[in-house]
Amino acid sequence: MEKVAIFVDWENIRKSIFHEAYKVLRKKIDYNNIDNPLKFFHSFIDPSAEEIYRIYVYLAEPYGGIIGGVDYKSTPVYILGMQFIQNIQVREHIAVRKGKLVFRGFDQKNKPLF
């Protein structure tokens, strides 16, 4: 049995794959349910010849500061994002590696840039 490591850029997966699945299939995939992303990660493994050594998930915690009077720690995006991180990092064979999300100003439509 060959041991395999999977490297996951979570934001790329979340924004590209799961959002595209919704656009194409009209099927919303709840990626906050940890079982769904794990099924996706495991779909790349041939269980007859490979076993997972580790899945490295690279992500950043959601922004938790205050911008324009909005406390981002109280938003559903922040709460769900933190729950996702807490839930995935305790699963077997998962290693979470965190980057840092930084506020960089506003775009032309006055939306925050991170």
Secondary structure, DSSP 8 states (H G I E B T S, - for coil): -EEEEEEEEHHHIIIIIIHHHHHHH-----TTSTHHHHHHHHTTS-TTTEEEEEEEEEEE----SEETTEEGGGSHHHHHHHHHHHHHTTSTTEEEEEE-----EE-TTS-EE-
